[in-house]
Every structure is written in C-alpha cells, then in structure tokens.
Amino acid sequence: MKNKYLYFMAAAHLCNDINSGALPALLPFFVTFYGMDYKAVGGLMFAGSFLSSIVQPIFGYLADQVSRPWFMSFGVLLCGVSLGATSLFTNYWAIFAAVTFMGIGSSIFHPEAARLVNRISGGKKGLGMSIFSVGGNGGFGVGPLLAVALVTAFGMKGIISFAAIAILMSGALFFLVPRIKKAADRMEKYAVKISSNQETVQGENNWHAFSRLTVVIVCRSIVFCAVESFLPLFCVHVLLQSNGVGSSTLTILSLIGVVTTLIGGVLADRFGYIKVIKYCMAGLVISLVAVVMTRNIIVLYMLLIPLGFAAFASYSSYVVLGQSYLAKNIGFASGVTLGLSFSVGGIVVPSLGWFADSYGLPAVMELIVLIAGVGALGTFFLPPISKKKLNKSM
C-alpha cells in the first residue's frame, strides 16, 4: 500500500466529514438559540441527507465511467462552505438549504475518494479502507468537539470556521490527487507485470447479494443517524445533563470509532467482511439495549465503548463487501454503501423526531433498538463473495 497517500486521503476524509459530524452536535444549540422543536432539528438531519442518497450513487456511476479527480476537491469545498454559511442565517429554511448543499458536497467527495483508496490499497483492502474510514470517523469525532468550542466561544457565528478548513483541504486535493492517481496507475501496471500465476480471478457483479447488503446498511444507517441525533438530547432531557455534556457523547463515540475502525479492518482481512458485520450488528443491539435502560451518565459513558466498537468496526467491511459484490462497478458500489451509511438515516430521522415529540425520547430510543435488531437479522442472509476464475496467459 502507498501509506502516505492513504493517510492523506484519510485527512481529506476527516476535513469532509467534520462538517457532517458537527451538525448533530449543533442541534441542541439550534433548540436553545432558535427555539426549534425535535421535529425541526430532525428536519435539518433530513436536509443533509435526502438529496445525498440520490446524488452519491450517481456520482459513483460517473466515477466508474470516467475518473474525475476534481470531484473530491469540489465536494470538500461545497460541504464545508455550506455548513459555514449556516452561521450567516437565522431563518430556518435558509439554514435548511445550506445544510442540504452540505450533504450534496459530501456525496460528491465520497465515491471518487473510495474508488481511489480501493486502487491504492493493494491486497489489503480492508486495512486500506479502514485507514480511509478513520479519517471520516475522526471527522465525526472532532466535528462535535470543534462545533461546541466554536459556538461557546463565538456564538453561532463561529461556525464559519468550517468554511476555512474546507478551502484549505480543497486546494490540497486539487494539486495532489492527480499525483496519487498516477501512483495508482503504476501500482496496477506493476501488479500485472510481476504476476506469474496464469490462473487469475475476475470479479463479477452480484446484484442480488448487493441488494441484501443494502437492506442491512439501511438499518445501520437509521440506527447510526438516530443515535447521533437523539443521544445528546437523551442526555440533556432524560439524564438532565448540560448541552455540552450531551454533545460530548458524540465526540467520545467517534473517537472510540477511530481506533475500532482500524481494528475492524484488520479483523475483516483476517476473518472476512461478513463475519465482522454480523458480530458488530449483534453487539450494536446489545449495547443499545443497555443504553436505553441506564439513567446514569457515568454508566452511559462506559457503554459508549462497546457501542462505538459495534458501530464503527464494521464500517470498512460494508464498503469493501459492497465493492466485492459489484466488482465491475466499484464507484457505484462505493456511492451506495457510503451514501446509504448516512443519508437514508437522515431521511428517516424527522419521522423519529415526530415520534419523540409524541411519545418521548425513551420511546424513540427503544424504537432504535428494534431497527438495529432487524439489521442484525439481515446479516444472516448475506452470501459469500463469488468470483470467476479464468485462465489467462501472461
């Protein structure tokens, strides 16, 4: 693997996802400063996701046809500048529009970036995708911490700082991605040159398997976005903690994810992607049950460790397994797996917000457990990766 390039792509992933990570942490402040209800803040999560779920697979398909490295630079720029623009508005629908463009920017970055990471990861695709994913998880971890610090120090105007971060990383991507792409081309040519095995393995598209994986990803997405949206509010309104304490749960959860994502990548390369997904989904159900039952903030903090492992250790496995199921359309598979990992959940969150307004936060947390159980059940129907062997003279 070209580790230096993987680390740079992870840093780019961090600068992109720091914006999506900041949004849930800002929700309690939107409630406090602007008087939004649960349904309204759930609508902002929807804004960041509803077009992303459509746009991301489209950009993945375009990446499969002709590589467009500038997608990554433009995506990071649009994502960060859009979130920064929310500092300029107090009108709900203006904020809604800015968050929508933030989601679109994120969806432009991910497919092309994941496709490039797949190419430069060599034979350790699980580890390679994990390194890339660590950047995203780091963004989701740093985002809430940075958002709380900026709003505490400068008020809502402090959010403009996210635009500055995006501008800097966008420039770096614009100049460095062409070099990474050339390195990936050289790696592929070298791999073909040194291959002495006349029997090669060619991947095929298995749409039936990919559709089953999609069902599991949808369930995980709903659970992930719901936890991000309602766990801070659960801490504030049920456990009677401050906004800062509630938002800090997201930072802790995501920072745990930084470590567990790497562990998950190593486990996936050794034991298989499906097995990692299966055990992580089961662990997610158990952890959420414990979170719902607790009324002690210290105990909840302790439960963030198994919850974080279950939520993040399988992240790279979903992406690589999707790329393996659709080996001829890696960009499209990346767009769907990465897109659905967050966007579909954001679309469903407003409905969960209505449910929380009607029946309370403990009830919506119990509903999240049920959805996680459906996803865990779906993992037992994931078929093994199928490959076609061909004799090929070198």
C-alpha positions as CSV (number, residue, x, y, z in Angstrom):
1,M,0.0,0.0,0.0
2,K,1.0,3.6,-0.6
3,N,0.6,4.5,3.0
4,K,1.4,8.2,2.6
5,Y,-1.3,8.5,0.1
6,L,-3.8,6.6,2.2
7,Y,-3.0,8.9,5.2
8,F,-3.6,12.0,3.0
9,M,-6.9,10.6,1.8
10,A,-7.8,9.9,5.4
11,A,-7.1,13.5,6.2
12,A,-9.2,14.7,3.3
13,H,-12.0,12.4,4.6
14,L,-11.7,14.0,8.0
15,C,-12.0,17.5,6.6
16,N,-15.1,16.4,4.6
17,D,-16.9,14.5,7.4
18,I,-16.0,17.0,10.1
19,N,-19.0,19.0,8.8
20,S,-21.5,16.2,8.9
21,G,-20.1,15.3,12.4
22,A,-20.6,18.8,13.6
23,L,-24.3,19.0,12.6
24,P,-25.8,16.7,15.2
25,A,-23.8,18.5,17.9
26,L,-25.3,21.8,16.8
27,L,-28.8,20.5,17.1
28,P,-29.2,21.3,20.9
29,F,-27.9,24.8,20.2
30,F,-30.4,25.3,17.4
31,V,-33.1,24.3,20.0
32,T,-31.6,26.7,22.6
33,F,-30.9,29.7,20.4
34,Y,-33.7,29.5,17.8
35,G,-36.4,27.6,19.7
36,M,-36.6,24.7,17.3
37,D,-38.5,21.5,18.4
38,Y,-37.4,17.9,17.9
39,K,-39.2,17.7,14.5
40,A,-37.4,20.8,13.3
41,V,-33.9,19.7,14.2
42,G,-34.7,16.2,12.8
43,G,-35.6,18.1,9.6
44,L,-32.1,19.5,9.5
45,M,-30.7,16.0,9.6
46,F,-33.1,15.2,6.7
47,A,-31.7,18.2,4.8
48,G,-28.2,16.9,5.0
49,S,-29.3,13.5,3.7
50,F,-32.3,13.5,1.4
51,L,-30.5,14.6,-1.9
52,S,-27.3,12.9,-0.9
53,S,-28.9,9.5,-1.0
54,I,-29.7,10.1,-4.7
55,V,-26.7,12.2,-5.8
56,Q,-24.0,9.9,-4.3
57,P,-24.8,6.8,-6.4
58,I,-25.0,9.0,-9.5
59,F,-21.5,10.4,-8.9
60,G,-20.3,6.9,-8.1
61,Y,-21.6,5.7,-11.5
62,L,-19.9,8.7,-13.2
63,A,-16.7,7.8,-11.5
64,D,-16.9,4.3,-13.0
65,Q,-17.3,5.7,-16.5
66,V,-14.6,8.4,-16.4
67,S,-12.4,9.2,-13.4
68,R,-13.0,12.8,-12.3
69,P,-10.4,13.6,-9.6
70,W,-11.7,17.2,-9.2
71,F,-14.9,15.8,-7.7
72,M,-13.0,15.3,-4.4
73,S,-11.8,18.9,-4.3
74,F,-15.1,20.4,-5.2
75,G,-17.0,18.1,-2.8
76,V,-15.0,19.1,0.3
77,L,-15.2,22.8,-0.7
78,L,-19.0,22.7,-1.1
79,C,-19.5,20.7,2.1
80,G,-17.5,23.0,4.4
81,V,-18.6,26.3,2.9
82,S,-22.2,25.3,3.1
83,L,-22.0,24.4,6.8
84,G,-20.1,27.6,7.4
85,A,-22.9,29.5,5.7
86,T,-25.4,28.5,8.4
87,S,-23.6,31.0,10.7
88,L,-25.0,33.8,8.5
89,F,-28.7,32.8,8.8
90,T,-31.3,32.7,11.5
91,N,-34.2,31.7,9.2
92,Y,-35.0,28.0,9.4
93,W,-35.4,27.5,5.7
94,A,-32.2,29.3,4.8
95,I,-30.3,27.0,7.3
96,F,-32.2,24.0,5.8
97,A,-31.0,25.0,2.3
98,A,-27.4,25.4,3.4
99,V,-27.4,22.0,5.2
100,T,-28.8,20.5,2.0
101,F,-25.8,21.7,0.0
102,M,-23.5,20.4,2.7
103,G,-24.9,16.9,2.2
104,I,-24.6,17.2,-1.6
105,G,-20.9,18.3,-1.2
106,S,-20.2,15.3,1.0
107,S,-21.9,13.0,-1.6
108,I,-19.7,14.3,-4.4
109,F,-16.5,13.6,-2.4
110,H,-17.1,10.0,-1.2
111,P,-17.5,7.8,-4.3
112,E,-14.4,9.0,-6.2
113,A,-12.4,9.0,-3.0
114,A,-13.4,5.4,-2.0
115,R,-12.7,4.3,-5.6
116,L,-9.2,5.8,-5.4
117,V,-8.5,4.3,-2.0
118,N,-9.5,0.8,-3.3
119,R,-6.9,1.2,-6.1
120,I,-4.0,2.2,-3.8
121,S,-4.8,-0.4,-1.1
122,G,-3.3,-3.3,-2.9
123,G,-4.2,-6.7,-1.4
124,K,-5.1,-5.2,2.0
125,K,-8.3,-3.5,1.0
126,G,-9.9,-4.0,4.4
127,L,-7.0,-2.2,6.2
128,G,-6.7,0.4,3.4
129,M,-10.4,1.3,3.6
130,S,-10.1,1.3,7.4
131,I,-7.4,3.9,7.3
132,F,-9.5,6.0,5.0
133,S,-12.5,5.4,7.3
134,V,-10.6,6.5,10.3
135,G,-10.4,9.9,8.7
136,G,-14.2,10.0,8.4
137,N,-14.7,8.8,12.0
138,G,-12.1,11.3,13.2
139,G,-14.2,14.0,11.4
140,F,-17.3,12.8,13.2
141,G,-15.3,12.9,16.5
142,V,-13.6,16.2,16.1
143,G,-16.7,17.9,14.5
144,P,-18.9,17.9,17.6
145,L,-15.9,19.0,19.8
146,L,-15.0,21.8,17.4
147,A,-18.6,22.9,16.9
148,V,-19.3,23.1,20.7
149,A,-16.0,25.0,21.3
150,L,-16.7,27.5,18.5
151,V,-20.3,28.2,19.5
152,T,-19.3,28.5,23.1
153,A,-16.5,31.0,22.3
154,F,-18.0,33.0,19.5
155,G,-21.7,32.1,19.4
156,M,-23.3,30.7,16.2
157,K,-21.1,33.0,14.1
158,G,-18.1,30.7,15.0
159,I,-19.4,28.0,12.6
160,I,-17.9,30.0,9.7
161,S,-14.6,28.4,10.7
162,F,-15.6,25.2,8.9
163,A,-15.5,27.0,5.6
164,A,-11.9,27.9,6.2
165,I,-10.9,24.3,6.8
166,A,-12.7,23.2,3.6
167,I,-10.9,25.8,1.5
168,L,-7.5,24.7,2.6
169,M,-8.2,21.0,2.1
170,S,-9.9,21.6,-1.2
171,G,-6.7,23.3,-2.5
172,A,-4.5,20.4,-1.3
173,L,-6.7,17.9,-3.0
174,F,-6.7,19.8,-6.3
175,F,-2.9,19.7,-6.5
176,L,-2.2,16.2,-5.0
177,V,-4.9,13.9,-6.3
178,P,-3.5,13.8,-9.9
179,R,-0.2,12.6,-8.4
180,I,-2.0,9.9,-6.3
181,K,-3.9,8.7,-9.4
182,K,-0.7,8.3,-11.4
183,A,0.8,6.3,-8.5
184,A,-2.3,4.1,-8.5
185,D,-1.8,3.5,-12.3
186,R,1.8,2.5,-11.7
187,M,0.8,0.1,-8.9
188,E,-1.7,-1.7,-11.1
189,K,0.7,-2.0,-14.0
190,Y,3.4,-3.4,-11.7
191,A,0.9,-5.9,-10.2
192,V,0.2,-7.2,-13.7
193,K,3.9,-7.3,-14.7
194,I,5.0,-9.4,-11.7
195,S,2.1,-11.8,-11.7
196,S,3.3,-15.2,-12.7
197,N,0.1,-17.1,-11.9
198,Q,-1.8,-18.0,-15.1
199,E,-5.0,-18.5,-13.3
200,T,-6.5,-15.2,-12.3
201,V,-9.6,-14.3,-10.5
202,Q,-12.1,-11.9,-12.0
203,G,-14.9,-10.3,-10.0
204,E,-18.5,-10.3,-11.1
205,N,-21.5,-8.1,-10.3
206,N,-23.8,-9.9,-7.9
207,W,-26.8,-7.6,-7.6
208,H,-28.9,-10.0,-5.6
209,A,-26.2,-10.1,-2.8
210,F,-25.7,-6.3,-3.1
211,S,-29.4,-5.8,-2.5
212,R,-29.3,-7.8,0.7
213,L,-26.3,-5.9,1.9
214,T,-28.2,-2.7,1.1
215,V,-31.0,-3.7,3.5
216,V,-28.5,-4.2,6.3
217,I,-26.9,-0.9,5.5
218,V,-30.2,1.0,5.6
219,C,-31.0,-0.4,9.1
220,R,-27.5,0.5,10.3
221,S,-27.8,4.0,8.8
222,I,-31.1,4.7,10.5
223,V,-29.7,3.5,13.8
224,F,-26.4,5.5,13.4
225,C,-28.1,8.8,12.5
226,A,-30.8,8.3,15.1
227,V,-28.2,7.8,17.8
228,E,-26.3,10.8,16.6
229,S,-29.5,12.9,16.7
230,F,-31.1,11.8,19.9
231,L,-28.3,10.6,22.2
232,P,-27.3,14.1,23.1
233,L,-30.9,15.1,23.6
234,F,-31.4,11.9,25.6
235,C,-28.6,13.0,27.9
236,V,-30.0,16.6,28.2
237,H,-33.7,15.9,28.7
238,V,-33.8,12.4,30.3
239,L,-30.5,12.3,32.2
240,L,-30.7,16.0,32.9
241,Q,-27.2,17.0,31.7
242,S,-26.0,20.1,30.0
243,N,-25.8,20.7,26.2
244,G,-22.0,20.3,26.4
245,V,-22.2,17.0,28.2
246,G,-24.8,15.7,25.7
247,S,-22.7,16.8,22.7
248,S,-19.6,15.3,24.2
249,T,-21.1,11.8,23.9
250,L,-20.8,12.1,20.1
251,T,-17.1,13.1,20.3
252,I,-16.3,10.2,22.7
253,L,-18.3,7.8,20.5
254,S,-16.5,8.9,17.3
255,L,-13.0,8.9,18.9
256,I,-13.6,5.4,20.0
257,G,-14.5,4.7,16.4
258,V,-11.1,5.9,15.2
259,V,-9.4,3.0,17.0
260,T,-12.1,0.4,16.4
261,T,-12.3,1.1,12.7
262,L,-8.6,0.2,12.3
263,I,-9.2,-2.9,14.4
264,G,-12.2,-3.8,12.3
265,G,-10.2,-3.5,9.1
266,V,-7.5,-5.9,10.4
267,L,-10.2,-8.4,11.6
268,A,-12.0,-8.2,8.2
269,D,-8.9,-9.0,6.2
270,R,-8.2,-12.0,8.6
271,F,-11.7,-13.4,9.3
272,G,-13.9,-12.0,6.5
273,Y,-16.1,-9.0,6.0
274,I,-19.4,-10.8,6.5
275,K,-18.4,-12.2,9.9
276,V,-17.3,-8.8,11.2
277,I,-20.6,-7.2,10.0
278,K,-22.6,-10.0,11.7
279,Y,-20.9,-9.8,15.1
280,C,-20.9,-6.0,15.1
281,M,-24.6,-5.7,14.4
282,A,-25.4,-8.2,17.2
283,G,-23.2,-6.1,19.5
284,L,-24.9,-2.9,18.4
285,V,-28.3,-4.3,19.5
286,I,-27.0,-5.4,22.9
287,S,-25.2,-2.1,23.6
288,L,-28.3,0.0,22.6
289,V,-30.5,-2.1,25.0
290,A,-28.1,-1.2,27.8
291,V,-28.0,2.5,26.9
292,V,-31.8,2.7,26.9
293,M,-32.0,1.1,30.3
294,T,-29.5,3.3,32.0
295,R,-30.3,6.5,33.8
296,N,-26.8,7.3,34.9
297,I,-24.5,9.4,32.8
298,I,-21.3,7.7,34.1
299,V,-22.7,4.3,33.1
300,L,-23.7,5.7,29.7
301,Y,-20.2,6.9,29.1
302,M,-18.9,3.4,29.9
303,L,-21.4,1.9,27.4
304,L,-20.0,4.2,24.7
305,I,-17.0,1.8,24.4
306,P,-18.9,-1.3,23.2
307,L,-21.4,0.9,21.3
308,G,-18.6,2.6,19.5
309,F,-16.9,-0.7,18.6
310,A,-20.1,-2.2,17.3
311,A,-21.0,0.9,15.3
312,F,-17.6,1.6,13.7
313,A,-15.6,-1.6,13.5
314,S,-17.6,-2.9,10.6
315,Y,-17.6,0.4,8.6
316,S,-14.9,-0.6,6.1
317,S,-16.3,-4.1,5.8
318,Y,-19.6,-2.7,4.4
319,V,-17.7,-0.7,1.8
320,V,-15.3,-3.4,0.7
321,L,-18.0,-6.1,0.7
322,G,-20.2,-3.8,-1.5
323,Q,-17.2,-3.2,-3.8
324,S,-16.7,-7.0,-4.0
325,Y,-20.3,-7.7,-4.7
326,L,-20.2,-5.2,-7.6
327,A,-16.6,-5.7,-8.7
328,K,-17.3,-4.2,-12.1
329,N,-18.8,-1.0,-10.7
330,I,-16.7,-0.1,-7.7
331,G,-17.5,3.6,-7.9
332,F,-21.3,2.9,-7.9
333,A,-20.9,0.4,-5.0
334,S,-18.9,3.0,-3.1
335,G,-21.5,5.6,-3.7
336,V,-24.3,3.4,-2.5
337,T,-22.6,1.9,0.6
338,L,-21.0,5.2,1.7
339,G,-24.1,7.2,0.8
340,L,-26.6,4.9,2.5
341,S,-24.4,4.7,5.5
342,F,-25.6,8.2,6.5
343,S,-28.1,9.6,4.1
344,V,-31.0,7.2,4.5
345,G,-30.9,7.5,8.2
346,G,-31.0,11.3,7.9
347,I,-34.2,10.9,5.8
348,V,-35.9,8.8,8.4
349,V,-34.8,10.9,11.4
350,P,-37.6,13.5,11.0
351,S,-40.1,10.8,11.4
352,L,-38.3,9.6,14.5
353,G,-38.4,13.3,15.7
354,W,-42.1,13.3,15.3
355,F,-42.3,10.0,17.3
356,A,-40.1,11.6,20.0
357,D,-42.3,14.6,20.2
358,S,-45.4,12.4,20.6
359,Y,-44.1,9.6,22.8
360,G,-40.9,10.9,24.4
361,L,-37.2,10.3,24.0
362,P,-37.1,6.9,25.9
363,A,-39.7,5.5,23.5
364,V,-37.7,6.6,20.4
365,M,-34.6,5.0,21.8
366,E,-36.5,1.8,22.2
367,L,-37.6,2.0,18.6
368,I,-34.0,2.4,17.5
369,V,-33.2,-0.9,19.3
370,L,-35.9,-2.6,17.3
371,I,-34.5,-1.3,14.0
372,A,-31.0,-2.5,14.9
373,G,-32.5,-5.9,15.6
374,V,-33.9,-6.1,12.0
375,G,-30.4,-5.2,10.7
376,A,-28.8,-7.9,12.8
377,L,-31.2,-10.4,11.4
378,G,-30.4,-9.4,7.9
379,T,-26.7,-10.2,8.3
380,F,-27.5,-13.9,8.3
381,F,-28.7,-13.7,4.7
382,L,-25.5,-12.2,3.2
383,P,-24.0,-14.6,0.7
384,P,-20.2,-15.2,0.4
385,I,-18.3,-13.3,-2.3
386,S,-18.4,-15.1,-5.6
387,K,-15.6,-14.9,-8.1
388,K,-15.0,-16.3,-11.5
389,K,-11.7,-18.0,-12.3
390,L,-10.2,-17.5,-15.8
391,N,-7.1,-19.0,-17.4
392,K,-5.1,-16.1,-18.8
393,S,-1.7,-16.3,-20.5
394,M,0.7,-13.6,-19.4
